[in-house]
Amino acid sequence: MLERDLKKEINQINGALEMLGLLRQRLELQLDEVADETGQEALDETLSYVVALRTEYLRRQQALHPHHKTCLFYLTDEGVLPIPHDCYVPLVEGKSVACEFFNQTFRLADWYVLMEKEVPKRVVNETYSWLVFDQHGRLDLQAAHAIEASPLPTEAERERIRQQLFDLDI
């Protein structure tokens, strides 16, 4: 296991153990009080506590360090089209189709962006690749890898991505 993967796993385990400890303490306190409550009330109270803890830890996580986000764009003859990450992943996993793109080939711009309070601040990395949609609107990753031409954007396309990403006078 790589060192960074090991550190990540250790952090996840430590976080889970901390949460389990907090839940155990909470349940022990509720056990003493449960005589006057129904099971549903006790469960509702515990679930509310878990939601509050999760919210607090998400807030702490964002406060400790900035986070990053993947921003995706189709580069087409018509222009630069932003793609919600939640729509793109099922396409790659083969769990959805894009009928509107059947038998089309696009370039994909994948920008990894430093976010601050959900506002893009700085591009950390850019990657470009080909996307080939088959006759059913499914991604054909093998056909995309077979394309020898460069998927790199033009300067105008890069500028359009920047404008859309950073909301600059579009």
Kinemage of the C-alpha trace (Angstrom):
@kinemage 1
@onewidth
@group {chain A} dominant
@subgroup {mainchain}
@vectorlist {calphas} color= white
{ca met a 1} P 0.000 0.000 0.000
{ca leu a 2} L 1.366 3.450 -0.913
{ca glu a 3} L 2.241 5.770 1.961
{ca arg a 4} L -0.401 8.356 1.012
{ca asp a 5} L -3.037 5.613 0.779
{ca leu a 6} L -1.940 4.284 4.162
{ca lys a 7} L -2.196 7.769 5.714
{ca lys a 8} L -5.628 8.218 4.193
{ca glu a 9} L -6.788 4.860 5.545
{ca ile a 10} L -5.399 5.651 9.017
{ca asn a 11} L -7.193 9.023 9.009
{ca gln a 12} L -10.451 7.384 7.946
{ca ile a 13} L -10.151 4.744 10.669
{ca asn a 14} L -9.314 7.371 13.301
{ca gly a 15} L -12.296 9.463 12.223
{ca ala a 16} L -14.614 6.472 12.303
{ca leu a 17} L -13.356 5.429 15.739
{ca glu a 18} L -13.901 8.955 17.052
{ca met a 19} L -17.452 9.004 15.716
{ca leu a 20} L -18.205 5.540 17.092
{ca gly a 21} L -16.904 6.648 20.486
{ca leu a 22} L -19.149 9.705 20.457
{ca leu a 23} L -22.150 7.613 19.423
{ca arg a 24} L -21.412 5.036 22.125
{ca gln a 25} L -21.295 7.763 24.763
{ca arg a 26} L -24.531 9.241 23.481
{ca leu a 27} L -26.298 5.874 23.455
{ca glu a 28} L -25.095 5.116 26.998
{ca leu a 29} L -26.562 8.427 28.168
{ca gln a 30} L -29.816 7.699 26.375
{ca leu a 31} L -29.992 4.214 27.861
{ca asp a 32} L -30.263 5.819 31.296
{ca glu a 33} L -33.059 8.105 30.058
{ca val a 34} L -34.943 5.669 27.826
{ca ala a 35} L -37.366 4.534 30.518
{ca asp a 36} L -39.488 7.627 29.902
{ca glu a 37} L -39.167 7.591 26.095
{ca thr a 38} L -40.464 5.352 23.391
{ca gly a 39} L -37.977 3.568 21.174
{ca gln a 40} L -38.885 5.849 18.265
{ca glu a 41} L -38.208 8.991 20.287
{ca ala a 42} L -34.823 7.657 21.401
{ca leu a 43} L -33.919 6.726 17.822
{ca asp a 44} L -35.048 10.111 16.497
{ca glu a 45} L -32.942 11.871 19.101
{ca thr a 46} L -29.883 9.763 18.232
{ca leu a 47} L -30.334 10.361 14.507
{ca ser a 48} L -30.626 14.094 15.114
{ca tyr a 49} L -27.409 13.929 17.091
{ca val a 50} L -25.640 12.073 14.241
{ca val a 51} L -26.828 14.678 11.711
{ca ala a 52} L -25.597 17.501 13.930
{ca leu a 53} L -22.207 15.809 14.385
{ca arg a 54} L -21.860 15.248 10.643
{ca thr a 55} L -22.674 18.890 9.931
{ca glu a 56} L -20.131 20.027 12.497
{ca tyr a 57} L -17.385 17.758 11.105
{ca leu a 58} L -18.077 18.898 7.536
{ca arg a 59} L -17.764 22.497 8.723
{ca arg a 60} L -14.485 21.699 10.496
{ca gln a 61} L -13.171 19.897 7.426
{ca gln a 62} L -13.751 22.912 5.207
{ca ala a 63} L -12.270 25.263 7.783
{ca leu a 64} L -9.059 23.235 8.120
{ca his a 65} L -8.071 23.309 4.499
{ca pro a 66} L -9.452 24.296 1.155
{ca his a 67} L -10.988 21.616 -0.968
{ca his a 68} L -10.854 20.868 -4.643
{ca lys a 69} L -13.424 20.172 -7.297
{ca thr a 70} L -13.354 18.632 -10.745
{ca cys a 71} L -14.922 20.860 -13.401
{ca leu a 72} L -15.743 19.215 -16.716
{ca phe a 73} L -16.482 20.699 -20.133
{ca tyr a 74} L -17.286 19.266 -23.560
{ca leu a 75} L -15.372 21.049 -26.299
{ca thr a 76} L -17.622 20.959 -29.362
{ca asp a 77} L -17.947 22.703 -32.707
{ca glu a 78} L -20.721 24.785 -31.106
{ca gly a 79} L -18.601 25.862 -28.151
{ca val a 80} L -17.709 24.919 -24.604
{ca leu a 81} L -20.432 23.069 -22.670
{ca pro a 82} L -20.100 22.619 -18.894
{ca ile a 83} L -20.986 19.138 -17.630
{ca pro a 84} L -22.164 18.476 -14.076
{ca his a 85} L -19.829 15.930 -12.496
{ca asp a 86} L -22.832 13.912 -11.311
{ca cys a 87} L -23.958 13.500 -14.939
{ca tyr a 88} L -20.526 12.572 -16.285
{ca val a 89} L -19.610 9.813 -13.816
{ca pro a 90} L -22.582 7.539 -14.689
{ca leu a 91} L -21.657 7.888 -18.379
{ca val a 92} L -18.110 6.696 -17.718
{ca glu a 93} L -19.364 3.891 -15.481
{ca gly a 94} L -21.721 2.751 -18.253
{ca lys a 95} L -24.768 3.339 -16.045
{ca ser a 96} L -26.351 5.996 -18.257
{ca val a 97} L -26.503 7.115 -21.862
{ca ala a 98} L -26.584 10.478 -23.602
{ca cys a 99} L -28.917 9.906 -26.527
{ca glu a 100} L -28.520 13.517 -27.643
{ca phe a 101} L -24.844 12.790 -28.384
{ca phe a 102} L -25.171 9.492 -30.269
{ca asn a 103} L -22.464 8.946 -32.920
{ca gln a 104} L -20.585 12.095 -31.885
{ca thr a 105} L -17.017 12.717 -30.795
{ca phe a 106} L -16.004 15.505 -28.423
{ca arg a 107} L -12.977 16.607 -26.525
{ca leu a 108} L -13.249 16.664 -22.748
{ca ala a 109} L -11.640 19.365 -20.624
{ca asp a 110} L -11.177 18.241 -17.021
{ca trp a 111} L -10.004 21.034 -14.741
{ca tyr a 112} L -9.124 20.340 -11.115
{ca val a 113} L -9.817 23.552 -9.195
{ca leu a 114} L -9.008 24.834 -5.719
{ca met a 115} L -12.274 25.971 -4.127
{ca glu a 116} L -12.814 28.444 -1.331
{ca lys a 117} L -16.320 28.546 0.129
{ca glu a 118} L -17.578 26.869 -3.068
{ca val a 119} L -16.012 29.587 -5.230
{ca pro a 120} L -13.304 28.544 -7.736
{ca lys a 121} L -10.016 30.222 -6.847
{ca arg a 122} L -7.241 28.578 -8.865
{ca val a 123} L -6.778 25.863 -11.466
{ca val a 124} L -4.524 23.157 -10.057
{ca asn a 125} L -4.455 20.778 -13.026
{ca glu a 126} L -5.883 20.446 -16.517
{ca thr a 127} L -6.340 17.269 -18.529
{ca tyr a 128} L -7.866 16.759 -21.946
{ca ser a 129} L -9.126 13.634 -23.635
{ca trp a 130} L -11.444 12.396 -26.339
{ca leu a 131} L -15.007 11.205 -25.774
{ca val a 132} L -16.665 9.011 -28.378
{ca phe a 133} L -20.379 8.295 -28.102
{ca asp a 134} L -21.643 5.209 -29.913
{ca gln a 135} L -24.908 4.811 -31.835
{ca his a 136} L -26.780 4.344 -28.528
{ca gly a 137} L -25.301 7.354 -26.721
{ca arg a 138} L -22.904 5.282 -24.605
{ca leu a 139} L -19.279 6.245 -24.172
{ca asp a 140} L -16.878 4.101 -26.179
{ca leu a 141} L -13.646 4.497 -24.217
{ca gln a 142} L -11.642 2.190 -26.489
{ca ala a 143} L -12.551 4.231 -29.563
{ca ala a 144} L -11.571 7.383 -27.684
{ca his a 145} L -8.127 5.971 -26.831
{ca ala a 146} L -7.575 5.062 -30.486
{ca ile a 147} L -7.774 8.701 -31.621
{ca glu a 148} L -4.275 9.951 -32.348
{ca ala a 149} L -5.077 13.656 -32.758
{ca ser a 150} L -4.460 15.979 -29.832
{ca pro a 151} L -7.497 16.819 -27.692
{ca leu a 152} L -5.924 20.089 -26.510
{ca pro a 153} L -8.138 23.182 -26.674
{ca thr a 154} L -7.549 26.290 -28.695
{ca glu a 155} L -6.677 29.472 -26.823
{ca ala a 156} L -10.237 30.690 -27.418
{ca glu a 157} L -11.655 27.489 -25.885
{ca arg a 158} L -9.358 27.781 -22.866
{ca glu a 159} L -10.461 31.374 -22.376
{ca arg a 160} L -14.129 30.375 -22.656
{ca ile a 161} L -13.605 27.696 -19.981
{ca arg a 162} L -11.916 30.279 -17.729
{ca gln a 163} L -14.808 32.686 -18.274
{ca gln a 164} L -17.398 30.053 -17.395
{ca leu a 165} L -15.457 28.702 -14.440
{ca phe a 166} L -14.589 32.021 -12.860
{ca asp a 167} L -17.795 33.752 -14.027
{ca leu a 168} L -15.930 36.461 -15.910
{ca asp a 169} L -18.171 38.737 -18.006
{ca ile a 170} L -19.627 35.985 -20.138
